[in-house]
Amino acid sequence: MLKPIALGTLISGTLDILLAMILTLIYGREIPNMLRSVASGPFPSATDMGASGAVLGLFVHFALMAIMATAFMAIVRWRPVLLETPWRTALAFGLITYFAMNWLVVPLRFGTPLPPKPISIATQLFAHVVLVGFVFVAVARRFLRSPARI
């Protein structure tokens, strides 16, 4: 089960961080600051760490993605029937991770106001449903489905 977790983490993590970088640039902000902000979740002093804080932000991002990938792969391994309805499963997992991160984790850690701004809702839903949910489903279907079901 390590291969699908690693591949899901790599693909989703890369696509998600690229989207975050693009949005950061569109809003006229600096990518290293965004990455240090990511790192500051578990490491509050990362905002003052310069380049090493930005690198730490990448590690934190991919660690969070690995946790999500591990949870997803464990769930579909336990309930493989979920892979028979890929659109529904991807949508459900994307919505669950969206709400967990954007309505619980981020507001509790950073004190961000709820509800998020509409543009944030749209971009984060896209990221969690498409770049996480659908990618994880595709990887799981490739590696975790039994040959009899293919």
Secondary structure, DSSP 8 states (H G I E B T S, - for coil): -HHHHHHHHHHHHHHHHHHHHHHHHHTT--HHHHHHHHHTTT-GGGGGSTHHHHHHHHHHHHHHHHHHHHHHHHHHHH-GGGGGSHHHHHHHHHHHHHHIIIIIIHHHHH---SS--HHHHHHHHHIIIIIIIIHHHHHHHHHTS-GGG-
